[in-house]
Amino acid sequence: GSTHNPKSQCPSSPPPSLKPHHLLSSFCLLPNPPSLVETISSSSHIDISPWTHPPICELTNDRGGQYCTYTNSHHGHRGWSIVTTPTRAADVASWFLDLPLPVNGDSKKKKWEVVEIPGKGKGVVARERIEQWEELIVDYATLVVDVGFTVEVDALRGYKLLHKAVEQMGDGGTGVMELGKSSEYAQDVVEDVLRTNAFSTRVGEGDFMAVYPTVSVILSSLNARHVISNKADKNQNSAYTRFVQESLQVSIAASKTILPGEEITISYLTLGKTSSERAHLLKRWGFTCSCPLCTSSPEEIAASDHRRKEIAKLQDHAIRAFQANKPYQALRLTRQILPLLPKEELFPLESEQLENMSRIYWVLNDMENAERYAKESLEVLARQGYIKSVEGWMVRRMWERFEEEEGPRGVRY
Ligand SMILES: C[S@@+](CC[C@H](N)C(=O)[O-])C[C@H]1O[C@@H](n2cnc3c(N)ncnc32)[C@H](O)[C@@H]1O
C-alpha cells in the first residue's frame, strides 16, 4: 500500500521511495515524535485542549461518522482551525501540544514584500538579493481541511463548518477571507479560498488541504524549465516549498539566486506534469499561463513533454521491476532517470531517486553501494535545506526504514 505514516519516514522524508509518490514532501522536525494520546475521542468527558473553542460537528452523509471544526485561535500569526474527524483531531492535538508555538512577527528582516502585480493580483517580490537555497519565508497553516470531509459531508452542512473554522480564528477570519479567490467551481467563498490557495498535504494518516496565508500570496510559474537558450534563468521558478508535517509549517526557499525586484514564484502543481496536464490542472486558478514554458515554441514544449513522459514512464517501470523482484532492471531504469531530472528542473525528485538506488543495493546486500547512494541522497537533501547536515544516524535510520518496508536484507536474492 502507499499509505505511509510520515513519522516513520524520518529523517529523510521526501516521497516514499519506489512507491508512487506525491511531491508535496515533508521532513521530520522531531527525530522522536511524541507518542499519540487520545484526548478527544472519548466523548464522555471532553477535554478541549489544545483547542480554544469546543468542537462543532456535523454528521457524514451516511450518518456513520462525523467531522468537526477544531480551532486554536492563538497559534501562529492568526490562529488555526482544522476540520476533520474526532480521531484524527485527537492525533493532531497530541503532538501539537508539544510543539513550540510560533511567535507573531519575524525576528529576521524580510527580504521580500507583497506588491500588486498587473494582471496577476498580489504577488511577492524580492527587496534584496536572496541566495540559492536560502530560506526566505516560514509560514504556518491557518486553515486545514480533511479531504474526506469534502466528499463525506453534504455541501450545505459542510460550508457551516468551514465558516466556523474561519470565524473562530484570532483575527475573526479577515486574513483568510482576504486571500485570492478565483475558482469558477466554488459555490461558497471559503470553498473558493480553499480551491485557490490550499496545498494538499498529509497530516498523520490523512490527506488534507492546508492554507498558508503568506505562502498563498506567492505567484506561480508552473515549474517551467530551462529552455535551452540564453534566457535560461527566466524560465525557472525562483523558489520551492518545504513542508514540515509535524508542525503544519511550510518554508519557502530559493531555488536560484533571486535579485532585488524579481518576482518570487513557486510551482502550484505536482512537478513533472506535461503541458496538457498542466493546462487541465491550471483551470482551478482561472488564469492563463504566460510563463516562459507555456509561451515557448511548440517544438520546445513538445521536447519538454517528451522528457517528462519519459521520466514518468521510467519511474513507473522502475517501481514495477523492483516489485517484481528484478532489482538489476530497477537499477538500470533508475540510473536513466537521474540525468533527465536537471533538464526539466525537477531537482526535488533527485534525492528520492538516489535513495531508490540505495534501497535496491540494500536489498541486494551490496552495502558499499547502498551507503554511497544513501549519503548522496542525504547530501542532496542537505544542499536543498531539507536537513541541516548529513549525520551517521540518518543512514542507520534509512536502513531501519528499508528493513521495515522490504524485510531483512540479503535474503531475497
Ligand atoms: C494563491 S493565489 C496567489 C495570490 C493572488 N495573486 C492574490 O492576489 O491573492 C493564486 C491566484 O493568483 C493569480 N496568479 C497566480 N500566478 C499567476 C500567474 N503566473 N499569472 C497570472 N495570475 C496568477 C491567479 O489569479 C490565481 O488564482
The ligand as a MOL file (V3000), in Angstrom:
LIG
                    3D

  0  0  0     0  0            999 V3000
M  V30 BEGIN CTAB
M  V30 COUNTS 27 29 0 0 0
M  V30 BEGIN ATOM
M  V30 1 C -2.5230 31.5030 -4.4800 0
M  V30 2 S -3.1520 32.9530 -5.2110 0 CHG=1
M  V30 3 C -1.7590 33.9710 -5.4200 0
M  V30 4 C -2.0040 35.3600 -4.8620 0
M  V30 5 C -3.0390 36.1550 -5.6110 0
M  V30 6 N -2.4480 36.8160 -6.7570 0
M  V30 7 C -3.6930 37.1740 -4.6960 0
M  V30 8 O -3.8160 38.3370 -5.0760 0
M  V30 9 O -4.1080 36.8070 -3.6060 0 CHG=-1
M  V30 10 C -3.4840 32.3190 -6.7980 0
M  V30 11 C -4.0690 33.3120 -7.7750 0
M  V30 12 O -3.0730 34.2400 -8.1950 0
M  V30 13 C -3.1800 34.5010 -9.5970 0
M  V30 14 N -1.9380 34.0160 -10.2420 0
M  V30 15 C -1.0010 33.2210 -9.7090 0
M  V30 16 N 0.0100 33.0100 -10.5720 0
M  V30 17 C -0.2920 33.6860 -11.6850 0
M  V30 18 C 0.3430 33.8430 -12.9420 0
M  V30 19 N 1.5040 33.2360 -13.2070 0
M  V30 20 N -0.2600 34.6300 -13.8670 0
M  V30 21 C -1.4450 35.2300 -13.5970 0
M  V30 22 N -2.1110 35.0960 -12.4330 0
M  V30 23 C -1.5390 34.3380 -11.4870 0
M  V30 24 C -4.3910 33.7490 -10.0760 0
M  V30 25 O -5.4960 34.6190 -10.0140 0
M  V30 26 C -4.5430 32.6590 -9.0520 0
M  V30 27 O -5.8620 32.2010 -8.9290 0
M  V30 END ATOM
M  V30 BEGIN BOND
M  V30 1 1 1 2
M  V30 2 1 2 3
M  V30 3 1 2 10
M  V30 4 1 3 4
M  V30 5 1 4 5
M  V30 6 1 5 6
M  V30 7 1 5 7
M  V30 8 2 7 8
M  V30 9 1 7 9
M  V30 10 1 10 11
M  V30 11 1 11 12
M  V30 12 1 11 26
M  V30 13 1 12 13
M  V30 14 1 13 14
M  V30 15 1 13 24
M  V30 16 1 14 15
M  V30 17 1 14 23
M  V30 18 2 15 16
M  V30 19 1 16 17
M  V30 20 1 17 18
M  V30 21 2 17 23
M  V30 22 1 18 19
M  V30 23 2 18 20
M  V30 24 1 20 21
M  V30 25 2 21 22
M  V30 26 1 22 23
M  V30 27 1 24 25
M  V30 28 1 24 26
M  V30 29 1 26 27
M  V30 END BOND
M  V30 END CTAB
M  END
